[in-house]
Structures are given as C-alpha cells and as structure tokens.
Amino acid sequence: MEVKNINTVDEYPDNYDFLSKDTQNKIVEYMNNYQEDANNNYEKHITALDDKSRSMYLDLYNHVVDILIGSKNAYSIVGIKLEYNWNHDSKWLLATKADYQANNGLSDDCNCQMSQEEYTAWPYPKVNK
C-alpha cells in the first residue's frame, strides 16, 4: 500500500530545534516501536495456522496501524511532521523541508511546486502534399 503525501513543502519545518534531542529521539522511537509491533503482527497473521489466530493478528495489526495514523496526525497538528520510509530504511523520521525536497526530487533553488512538462508530441502538419 502506498501512502500519498498531501502535505506541501511549506508545512514542514526547517528543523526541530524547538524540541530537545531527547524528545526528538523519543518521538521517533515511539513510532518505530509501534511500526515494529505492526510488522510483527502482520507476519504472524500470515504464518498463523488457524483462522482464529490469523483473524486475531490481523485485528491487532489494524489496531496498531490506527495508533500510528492517529499519532502521526496528532503530531502533525502541533507542527511535527513524521514520515515513514523516506530514507528507504523502513523507519519513521522527523521530516524537514530538506527531507521533503529530497523525497520528491526537488532542489533547493526551485519554487517547490510541481509543474507539468510542456507537451512536445503534437503532430506536425504534412507539407507539400
């Protein structure tokens, strides 16, 4: 499942200096611990031998994912942007504007608004016919 990011670059802080390093580490650790729990429950759901266990582990997985989504939304409200797997390491991170730009293939000198490329495949009229 791919999660689409609907945030714009302006919503990401330049840094998280307003949080102590200890607080930053605790937030990321909290999210990564729940992510690991969700992953474990999903793996157990796949490998469980009976239907009751499969159903139980899938319910646990869905519950933990709900916690992760709720936490991400709550942190977002107070200006803390958390993103998953942006470093391609299956971990959560406190995302900054620089992370947003790197994840979306943007450079520092751009206006950070995706624009469509000009359509260049228009047919040309035939001449001398």
C-alpha positions as CSV (number, residue, x, y, z in Angstrom):
1,M,0.0,0.0,0.0
2,E,1.4,3.4,-1.0
3,V,0.5,6.4,1.2
4,K,0.2,9.6,-0.8
5,N,1.7,12.7,0.8
6,I,-0.8,15.6,0.6
7,N,1.4,18.0,2.5
8,T,3.2,20.8,0.8
9,V,6.8,21.8,1.5
10,D,5.7,24.9,3.4
11,E,4.1,22.6,6.1
12,Y,7.5,21.1,7.0
13,P,9.8,22.9,9.5
14,D,13.3,23.8,8.6
15,N,14.5,21.9,11.7
16,Y,13.3,20.6,15.0
17,D,15.3,22.9,17.3
18,F,12.2,23.7,19.2
19,L,12.4,20.1,20.6
20,S,15.2,18.7,22.7
21,K,17.2,15.9,21.1
22,D,15.9,13.6,23.8
23,T,12.3,14.5,22.9
24,Q,13.0,14.0,19.2
25,N,14.6,10.6,19.8
26,K,11.6,9.5,22.0
27,I,9.1,10.5,19.3
28,V,10.9,8.6,16.6
29,E,11.5,5.6,19.0
30,Y,7.7,5.6,19.8
31,M,6.7,5.5,16.2
32,N,9.3,2.9,15.2
33,N,8.4,0.6,18.2
34,Y,4.7,0.7,17.1
35,Q,5.7,0.1,13.5
36,E,7.8,-3.0,14.5
37,D,4.8,-4.2,16.5
38,A,2.5,-3.8,13.5
39,N,5.0,-5.6,11.2
40,N,5.3,-8.5,13.7
41,N,1.5,-8.8,14.0
42,Y,1.2,-8.8,10.2
43,E,3.8,-11.5,9.8
44,K,2.1,-13.6,12.5
45,H,-1.2,-13.1,10.6
46,I,0.4,-14.6,7.5
47,T,2.1,-17.5,9.3
48,A,-0.7,-18.5,11.7
49,L,-2.0,-22.0,11.3
50,D,-5.6,-21.5,12.2
51,D,-8.2,-19.0,11.1
52,K,-8.9,-17.7,14.6
53,S,-5.2,-16.8,15.1
54,R,-5.0,-15.2,11.7
55,S,-8.0,-13.0,12.4
56,M,-6.7,-12.1,15.8
57,Y,-3.3,-11.0,14.5
58,L,-4.9,-9.1,11.6
59,D,-7.1,-7.2,14.1
60,L,-4.0,-6.4,16.2
61,Y,-2.2,-5.2,13.2
62,N,-5.1,-2.9,12.2
63,H,-5.3,-1.6,15.8
64,V,-1.6,-0.7,15.8
65,V,-1.8,0.9,12.4
66,D,-4.7,3.0,13.7
67,I,-2.5,4.1,16.6
68,L,0.3,5.0,14.2
69,I,-2.0,7.0,11.9
70,G,-3.6,8.8,14.9
71,S,-0.2,9.6,16.3
72,K,1.1,10.9,13.0
73,N,-2.0,13.2,12.7
74,A,-1.7,14.4,16.3
75,Y,1.9,15.3,15.9
76,S,1.2,17.0,12.5
77,I,-1.3,19.3,14.2
78,V,1.4,20.6,16.5
79,G,3.9,21.1,13.6
80,I,5.8,17.8,13.9
81,K,5.9,16.0,10.6
82,L,6.6,12.3,10.7
83,E,7.1,10.3,7.6
84,Y,7.7,6.6,7.0
85,N,10.5,5.1,4.9
86,W,11.6,8.3,3.3
87,N,15.2,7.2,3.8
88,H,14.3,3.7,2.3
89,D,15.2,2.1,5.7
90,S,11.6,1.2,6.8
91,K,11.9,3.7,9.7
92,W,10.0,6.8,10.8
93,L,11.7,10.2,10.8
94,L,11.1,13.7,11.7
95,A,10.7,15.2,8.3
96,T,12.0,18.7,7.4
97,K,11.7,20.8,4.3
98,A,15.1,19.3,3.1
99,D,13.7,15.8,3.5
100,Y,10.5,16.7,1.6
101,Q,12.6,18.1,-1.3
102,A,14.9,15.1,-1.4
103,N,11.9,12.7,-1.3
104,N,10.1,14.5,-4.1
105,G,13.2,15.1,-6.3
106,L,13.2,18.8,-5.8
107,S,16.2,21.1,-5.5
108,D,16.9,23.9,-3.0
109,D,16.6,26.6,-5.7
110,C,13.2,25.5,-7.1
111,N,9.9,27.1,-6.2
112,C,8.9,23.6,-5.0
113,Q,5.7,23.4,-7.0
114,M,5.5,20.5,-9.3
115,S,4.7,21.7,-12.9
116,Q,3.8,19.6,-15.8
117,E,6.3,19.4,-18.6
118,E,5.3,21.0,-21.8
119,Y,3.6,18.5,-24.2
120,T,6.0,18.0,-27.1
121,A,4.3,15.3,-29.1
122,W,2.0,17.5,-31.1
123,P,1.6,16.3,-34.7
124,Y,3.2,18.5,-37.3
125,P,1.2,19.3,-40.5
126,K,2.3,17.5,-43.6
127,V,3.7,19.8,-46.2
128,N,4.0,19.5,-50.0
129,K,1.0,17.1,-50.4
